[in-house]
């Protein structure tokens, strides 16, 4: 039995309408479930901060602090070190009389661990890094770069021996002439005579220089100081490179050959002056010299 085209058209419209209605009902139910999620507002994350003192310049170790070197900045509480100074008033009350124990870089938060403990004397020993030693060498106006070296500068140490001594495996040996050798490079000057103020800017001649070296380097300087002369070569403030430098030895010139005077030659016999006359008597002939005056 064949279905009438009209019936088929009606059934198609009914099924199509039912499908559209079902889809709208399904989509409508999903929107109702999603609506509450869209209505929830996102709450901003609140980060708790605290005002603390932050360095605005690089500060060397071993110096008394100046409140002008710091400014207040809000820092997240989770990033704050223990004992951070919060105000300049707090620094003036407890920190100005305490020199810095370590170097403080610009942007670092000032805290108690960066300063000497209350009541601890500000001696040179407080400025020595772990594993280092303070060793003093003698200087002159020339070997000390004419006094232009200041505490906190970096220098190279040069060993010179005018009597022909040199160092081989840290032992003095003779090289047959004047010698110069770079013993140590990039060494920090801790003090000059009794001046250990790394914030000073007034150069002056000095007679001793105290250097920050390792224990092995101190032994090398001790041997070199007994076998020659030590001098400083001032490095640039931004120069921290190490260079390979061979020892320079100037051989003593060979002695000039000694000039020996030659013995005088014997003088030739003097020929008598006058005229020679031949006298012939028979078969005999003789010669007689007649003086010119006769």
C-alpha positions, 0 to 999 in steps of 0.5 A, spaced: 500 500 500 502 506 497 503 512 502 500 518 499 504 524 498 500 529 502 501 524 508 508 523 507 509 531 507 505 531 514 509 526 517 515 529 515 513 536 518 511 533 525 518 529 525 522 535 524 518 539 529 519 534 534 526 534 533 527 541 533 523 542 539 527 536 543 534 540 541 531 546 544 529 543 550 536 540 551 540 546 549 535 550 554 537 545 560 544 546 559 544 553 559 540 553 566 546 549 568 551 553 566 548 560 568 550 559 575 557 558 573 557 565 569 554 569 575 560 567 579 565 573 580 572 571 580 575 574 587 582 577 586 588 574 589 590 579 595 598 579 596 600 581 603 606 586 603 610 589 608 614 596 607 622 594 608 629 598 607 632 596 600 639 598 598 639 603 593 647 602 591 652 597 592 655 597 599 662 594 601 663 590 607 666 593 613 663 600 613 658 603 617 651 604 614 648 611 612 640 611 612 641 615 605 643 608 602 636 605 603 629 607 601 622 603 603 619 598 598 613 594 599 615 587 599 611 580 599 611 577 606 613 571 603 619 574 600 622 577 606 628 575 610 628 574 617 630 580 621 629 585 615 629 592 617 622 596 616 624 603 617 630 608 617 628 610 624 629 602 626 636 602 622 638 609 626 636 605 633 640 599 632 644 598 626 648 605 625 653 603 629 654 596 626 658 595 620 656 591 614 658 583 615 658 582 608 657 586 601 650 588 600 648 589 592 643 594 590 636 592 590 637 587 596 633 587 603 637 590 609 637 584 614 640 583 621 644 577 618 648 583 614 651 586 620 655 585 625 652 582 632 651 588 637 657 588 641 662 585 636 668 589 635 669 591 628 676 588 627 679 586 621 678 579 622 670 580 621 672 582 614 675 576 612 671 571 608 671 564 610 677 560 608 681 566 607 687 569 611 690 576 612 697 577 610 701 583 610 707 585 605 712 590 605 711 596 600 715 602 598 712 608 594 714 605 587 712 598 589 705 601 592 703 604 585 705 611 588 700 610 594 694 610 589 691 603 591 686 604 596 683 598 601 678 594 597 682 595 590 684 589 587 691 588 585 696 583 582 702 581 586 709 581 582 715 578 585 722 581 582 729 579 584 735 583 582 740 578 584 738 573 580 733 569 584 727 566 582 721 561 584 720 554 581 715 550 585 715 556 590 722 555 592 727 560 590 733 558 585 738 562 581 736 564 574 743 568 572 740 575 572 734 579 574 727 576 574 720 578 574 714 573 575 707 574 576 705 570 583 698 572 584 692 575 580 686 579 582 687 579 590 683 584 594 687 589 598 684 589 605 688 594 609 694 599 608 698 600 614 692 601 619 687 604 614 682 599 613 676 604 611 674 601 604 669 607 603 675 612 603 677 616 597 684 619 599 690 615 597 696 616 600 703 613 601 703 606 605 709 602 608 705 595 608 699 592 605 694 587 608 692 582 602 686 577 603 689 570 600 688 563 601 693 559 606 697 557 600 698 563 597 700 566 604 706 561 604 708 563 597 708 570 599 712 568 605 717 565 601 717 570 595 718 576 601 725 573 603 728 571 596 726 578 593 721 584 592 714 584 592 710 589 588 703 591 586 700 592 580 693 595 580 687 592 576 681 596 573 675 596 577 671 592 572 677 587 570 677 580 574 680 576 568 686 572 569 692 572 564 697 567 563 704 571 564 710 568 563 716 569 568 721 574 565 728 573 566 734 578 564 740 575 563 747 578 566 751 581 560 757 577 558 763 580 561 767 584 555 774 581 553 780 584 557 784 588 553 792 586 554 797 591 552 802 588 546 809 587 548 813 593 544 817 591 538 825 591 538 827 597 534 831 596 528 838 598 528 840 605 526 844 605 520 850 610 521 850 616 517 855 618 512 858 616 505 861 609 503 867 609 499 870 603 496 878 602 496 881 597 491 888 595 492 890 590 486 885 584 487 882 586 494 877 591 495 874 594 501 869 599 503 870 605 508 864 609 510 866 617 511 862 621 515 858 626 512 861 632 516 868 630 514 
